[in-house]
């Protein structure tokens, strides 16, 4: 039930085409791609803190 067959994707594409029109779809795709690219770049610039760093930060906040 959770899988999308090619017919489902075709239906989704047809509905999107009807809703947004052929001129707007490339603009929406471009905007989505730029947003994803920006998000990935932001994640690379700010790597997640390690467990040790987050524990020391929590201890400083509790004491401070």
matplotlib code that plots the C-alpha trace (Angstrom):
import matplotlib.pyplot as plt

x = [0.0, 2.9, 4.5, 3.9, 3.5, 4.3, 0.6, 0.5, 3.4, 1.7, -1.4, 0.5, 2.3, -1.0, -2.6, 0.4, 0.3, -3.4, -2.9, 0.2, 0.3, 3.2, 4.9, 5.0, 6.2, 9.9, 10.0, 8.7, 11.2, 14.0, 13.0, 12.7, 16.2, 17.7, 16.1, 17.5, 20.9, 20.9, 19.9, 22.6, 25.2, 24.0, 24.3, 27.9, 28.9, 27.4, 28.1, 26.1, 27.7, 29.2, 27.8, 30.6, 30.2, 26.5, 27.0, 29.5, 27.2, 24.3, 26.5, 27.5, 23.9, 22.9, 25.8, 25.6]
y = [0.0, 2.4, 1.9, 4.3, 2.7, 4.5, 5.1, 7.0, 9.2, 9.8, 10.9, 13.2, 14.8, 15.3, 17.0, 19.2, 20.2, 21.0, 23.0, 25.0, 25.0, 24.2, 27.6, 27.6, 24.0, 24.6, 27.7, 25.6, 22.9, 25.4, 27.0, 23.7, 22.6, 25.9, 25.5, 21.9, 23.0, 25.9, 23.6, 21.1, 23.9, 25.2, 21.7, 21.4, 24.7, 23.9, 20.3, 18.9, 19.1, 15.9, 14.4, 15.6, 19.2, 19.2, 17.7, 20.4, 23.1, 21.7, 21.6, 25.3, 26.3, 24.5, 25.9, 29.4]
z = [0.0, 0.7, -2.7, -5.5, -8.9, -12.2, -12.6, -9.3, -10.3, -13.7, -11.9, -9.5, -12.5, -14.3, -11.3, -10.8, -14.5, -14.2, -11.0, -11.9, -15.7, -18.0, -17.5, -13.7, -13.2, -14.3, -12.0, -9.1, -9.7, -9.9, -6.7, -4.9, -6.2, -5.0, -1.6, -1.2, -2.4, 0.1, 2.9, 2.1, 2.0, 5.3, 6.9, 5.6, 7.1, 10.5, 11.3, 14.2, 17.6, 19.1, 22.2, 24.3, 23.1, 23.8, 27.3, 28.2, 26.9, 29.0, 32.1, 31.6, 31.2, 34.4, 36.4, 34.9]

ax = plt.figure().add_subplot(projection="3d")
ax.plot(x, y, z, "-o")
ax.set_aspect("equal")
plt.show()
